[in-house]
């Protein structure tokens, strides 16, 4: 768990730096890795519930 959270933090920081510098090299890979490691943390259930609530609140 501690390794996963640190990898999520590392990839999140790296993704933010890449997006701020407007370099597109490897952005998709870093975003995919951030999503992959983020999905395996305890926050995945909370994020999923939040997104479900937002989608259900939007009018069809």
N, C-alpha and C positions, 0 to 999 in steps of 0.2 A: 504494500500500500504506500509506504513512504517513497519508494522508487517511482511508482506511478505518478504520484503527485508532483514530485520534482521534475519528472519528464514533461508533465503537462505544463508546469510553470516555465520550463526551458523552451518548449516549443511555442508557447503563447508569447513569450517575450521575443523570440526569434521571428515569429510571424508578424508581430507588431512592428518590429524594426524593418523587416522586408517591405511591408505595406507602406510605411512612412517614407522609405527611400525610393519608392516607385521602381524598384527593380523587380522584374517578373521572373527572374531565374530561380527556379525551385520553389516558388510561392505555392503552387498546387501541391507539391510533395509535403511541404511543411504544414499546410492547412490540413491535408489528409492525416498526417501523423498526429497533429494536435487534436483532431476529431477522434481518432482512434484511441489515443491515450485518455482523452477527456471522457469518452464513453465508458471507460473501465473504472472510473472513480466513483465515489459515493454521490457526487453531484449529478450524475447522469439521470437518476430518477427525478430529482427536483427540476432539472432543465426540461425533461420530457413532460412532466406535469404542467409546468409553466407554459410551454409551447402549445400543449393540448388546450389549455384554458384560453390562450390568446386566439387560437384558431376557432374555437367554439364561440368566442365572444364576437368575432367578426360576422357581420351580416352576409348571408349568402346572396 
